[in-house]
């Protein structure tokens, strides 16, 4: 499990963190935790959209990807 996810799990389980240095530092810490969680989520989500390598046994159809796909049986490579 990733460190940010682990920290959020611990905080969500009813544990509390109390910082006696003022509300500004507490707010900054809270924003850092939420920001880290958002960054972690977006990084994983972008990785899921990574197309990866082209299939080695298929032809490559290079075309303008704003137009409909001409040959759906081939690997698509956008220009």
C-alpha positions in Angstrom: 0.0 0.0 0.0 1.3 3.5 -0.8 2.3 5.8 2.0 -0.4 8.4 1.3 -3.1 5.8 1.1 -1.9 4.3 4.4 -1.9 7.6 6.1 -5.4 8.4 4.9 -6.6 4.9 6.0 -5.2 5.5 9.5 -6.8 9.0 9.7 -10.1 7.6 8.4 -10.1 4.8 11.0 -10.9 7.2 13.8 -7.4 8.2 14.8 -6.8 11.9 15.3 -3.7 14.1 15.0 -3.5 17.2 17.3 -1.0 19.9 16.6 -0.7 22.6 19.3 1.1 25.1 17.1 -1.9 27.0 15.7 -4.6 26.5 13.1 -2.5 27.7 10.2 0.0 24.9 10.5 -2.8 22.4 11.0 -4.5 23.6 7.9 -1.3 23.5 5.9 -0.7 19.9 7.1 -4.3 19.0 6.1 -3.8 20.5 2.6 -0.5 18.7 2.2 -2.2 15.4 3.0 -5.1 16.0 0.6 -2.8 17.3 -2.1 -0.6 14.2 -1.8 -3.7 12.0 -2.1 -4.9 13.8 -5.2 -1.4 13.6 -6.7 -1.3 9.9 -6.0 -4.7 9.3 -7.6 -4.0 11.4 -10.7 -0.6 9.6 -11.2 -2.3 6.2 -11.1 -5.1 7.3 -13.3 -2.7 8.7 -16.0 -0.8 5.4 -15.9 -4.0 3.5 -16.7 -4.3 5.5 -19.9 -0.8 4.7 -21.1 -1.3 2.8 -24.3 1.9 0.8 -23.9 3.7 -1.1 -26.7 2.1 -1.8 -30.0 1.2 -5.5 -30.7 4.1 -7.0 -32.6 2.0 -9.2 -34.9 -0.3 -6.5 -36.2 0.2 -3.9 -38.9 0.5 -0.2 -37.9 -2.1 2.2 -39.3 -0.7 5.7 -39.0 -3.4 8.3 -39.5 -4.8 11.6 -38.2 -6.5 10.6 -34.9 -9.1 13.4 -35.1 -10.8 11.5 -38.0 -12.6 8.1 -37.7 -10.4 5.0 -37.5 -9.8 3.7 -41.0 -8.6 0.2 -40.2 -9.7 -1.1 -36.7 -7.7 -4.4 -37.2 -4.3 -2.6 -37.1 -2.4 -0.9 -34.4 -3.3 2.8 -34.5 -0.5 5.4 -34.5 -1.5 9.0 -34.4 0.2 11.7 -36.5 
